[in-house]
Amino acid sequence: MVIKSIQTNYHSYLNEIKGDMDPIIKAMRNQNGERWRGKAWKGPMKTVSGYFKQAKLVKGISWTTLPIIGPIAAGVATGNYAQWPLWIGIVAAIVLILVIYYLLVQAYINKMAAIGQPEFHVEAFKAKRPREYEQVWAPFVKKDDFTFDGLYTLVNAVFSQNDQDPSSVAYVVAYSQSQHDFMQNSIAELKSTIAEQEAAIATLEDELIASDSAVYTLTKVLKAVTENQYRYVNDSLAFTDLDFVSGFSLYRQEGNTLKLIMDKGTTGKKRDLDLDSDHDVAAVAAAKDQLGQAYSNNPYPGRHVVSFRMDMLEGETWVWCFHFDDDDERALSLILDNAIIESRQIRRVIHAFCLTIQKRMISLKEVDLDAGAN
């Protein structure tokens, strides 16, 4: 199929153009380096001599009847210009002849620079169209042993060989095609392997980014925990220091009511919760769960509240509520997703700090009672 296509397209095309191209190239090689300007100036002489052959016909023309030349010819005939000096007429005639001949020379040069004209000369072609010569024709002129007829003969001989012969083009093309197919399959396999490796690298990059983010988040949490420990030692730890995860609200259970102790980073809508009527609130569900599991709800689109129960000193029950938005990736990963650390451990940290603050509050209360008793 490939051989037939080559024969149809290239072989037949060479047969068509060899008769047109070879004579042009041969003429260019023969004329290459010759002087051409003398021929250009001599060339119009043939045209001028042809005009003289037609002089007999010119005699029969009534010049005085012509529109422009007529008045001039009539003036000369009647002697209207007789007062002009003779030398002026001679000079004018010579100038006119030279101008006309110069125009004829330029027209002849244009013919010499046109491929296919009998007057064609390669040096005139170079002068008039140098870029076209250098880009198209110069390689053929310089390679004086190349002809399209020879190329056609070679191609014809090659493609006429037995296609079962290892030296034939048909055999070489078939072998090349098989190698091409093998290489294409190998390239396809390599591309597939590269794509898999790139996907694996992309996955690793994503995991590294996630790991960096996780390390950063844990570092922030650890830093906040460490600072709060120092604040506890310095008797400065307060509930407001526990916002290192997200905004929060804190409730104490008193009978069937959850009394708000404080909130930070919320909408500020402060109200107590009824354990019997506020069924849709996560804090109420968490208060009723003896196991301390986390409960969540969405008070409005894009907002999360995650609540859990804390068993405190002196038999008290508190409920802690995390408040955060959907786009808070840090809070989501720590409280809901378990992506960085188990969320239960975060709840235990909060529980421990609340116990610490409560214990200090109880101690201060006892101190105040003792002072009042004294």
Secondary structure, DSSP 8 states (H G I E B T S, - for coil): -HHHHHIIIIIHHHHHHHHHHHHHHHHHHHHTT---HHHHHHTHHHHHHHHHHTHHHHHTS-GGGSTTHHHHHHHHHHTTTTTS-HHHHHHHHHHHHHHHHHHHHHHHHHHHTSTTSTT--HHHHHHH-HHHIIIIIHHHHH-TT--HHHHHHHHHHHHTS-TTSTTSHHHHHHHHHHHHHHHHHHHHHHHHHHHHHHHHHHHHHHHHHHHHHHHHHHHHHHHHHHHHHHHHHTT---GGGG-SSSEEEEEEEETTEEEEEEEESS------EETTT-TT-HHHHHHH-TT---EEE-SSTTEEEEEEEEE-GGG-EEEEEEEEETT-HHHHHHHTS-SSS-HHHHHHHHHHHHHHHHHHHHHHHHHHHHHHH-
